[in-house]
Amino acid sequence: MKTYKSKFGFEIMGFLTLLFLVTIGYMLYKNESLNTILIVGGINLLVFGFFLYLNFSTEYRITDNGILKIKCGFAYNKSYDINKIKSISKSNNLISSHAPSLDRIELTYDQFDQIVISPKDKTGFAMELTKMNPKIVNKLN
């Protein structure tokens, strides 16, 4: 079994930090009450913490028996048959996915399904998948 960690999503974490600072700054500018600022700040910190948790807990495992297991936090844990993967390509897809980073790859799966992920070592990940299933078309290079 080989495990690939997800690439850290600096872009998303930077956006959340900026959003947090702008929100709190605007509330201070508007002289909101301290209670309101603390509540909104607490909610922002919870969201930030959750995304930080997803960044560190997302991983992709390739088992010896040809299964790709994707784990994204406590909410998502799914397995895919590597023999049903058709292709691997770079992706600029911004849809919600199991990819904390915006540096993503897309796996075409079954007939029309897609899996968008962001392994830190994309090349090694693709090589491992194509070793398990030589029919996969690797469009990363």
N, C-alpha and C positions, 0 to 999 in steps of 0.2 A: 504494500500500500504506500502510495506517495501522496503527501499533503502539500498543497500550494496555498500560501496565505494571500489574501487580497491586498492589492496595492492601496496605500493610505489615500483617502480622498481629501487632499489638501484644498482642492477647489471648493468642495461643498462645505468643509469646515470653515474656510475663509469667508464664504458667503454667509454662513450662520453667524459668525463672529461680527461681521459688518452689520447684519440685520439687527443683532442684539445691541450693538453700540448705537446705531441710528435710532432704534426704538427707545432706548433708555435716554439718549441725548434729547430726543424730541419731548419726551415726558418731563425731563428736567427743564427744558426751555418753556414748556407750557405750565410750569409750576404745579404739576400733579402732586397729590398727597404722597407721603412717604410709604403708606400702606399699599397704594396702587403700584408704585414703582417697585416695591419689594415683591408683590404678587406677580407682576409681569416679568420681573427679573428672575424670579424663581421658576416660572414656567419656561422662560428662555433657557435657563440653565439645565432644566430637565430634558428639554429637546436636544440641547447641545450634548449633554451627557449620553443620551440614547444614541445619537449619531456617532459619538466617539466609541461607544460600546460596539456598535455595528462595524466600525472600521477595524477594531481589534479582534472581533470574533468571527468574521466572515472568512471561510476557507473552503477550498475545493479539494476533495480527496478522490484519487483514482485507485480503485481497489484492484487486487490481483485477478479477480474474476470478471473484469470488464465493466465495472459500474462506476459512474461519476456521481459522487455524493457532494451536494452543495449545502453548506450550513451557513445561515445568515442570522446570527443572534439566536434567541430562543424561539423565535416565531417561524422560522423557515428551515426545514431539514428535508430535502428531497433527493431522490436517486434517479439517475438516468442511465439507460443502457448505451454504452459507448458504441456498440454496433449499429445503433440507429442514428448516430451523428453523421451528417452528410458533408459539412464543410465548416471551416474555421476562418473568420475574416476579421479585419479591424472594424470597429464600429464607432460612430459618432452619435449613436442613438441615446437620447436623453430620457427615455422612458424609465419609470421606476423599475429597478431590477436588483439583482443580488450582487451589485457592483458599487462599493462605496466610492470608488474613484471614477472620474470621467474618462480615464484612459482604459478603454474597454475593448473586449473582443466579443464576437457574436458567433454562437454555434447554431448552425441550422440543424434541426432535429426532426426526425420523422418526415412527414410530407411538407408541412407549412409552419412548423413551430420554430421558435427562436429562443435561445437562452443567452442573455447578455450578462457577462461576468467581467471581472477585472483582476486576474491573477498577477502578482508582482512579477513573476518570471513567465511572461507570455510565450516566449519561444520554447522554453523547456516544457511548459504545459502542453503546447501544441505538439511537440515532438513525442511526448509521452502518450498523448491520445492517438497520434498516427501510428505509433508502434503497436498499440493495442488493436487498432482498426486501420489497416493500410488503405482502405477505400475512402477515408476522409480526405477531402480536398483542402489542403493548407494554403490559404491565400494571404498569410501574414507576411511572407517575404516578397 
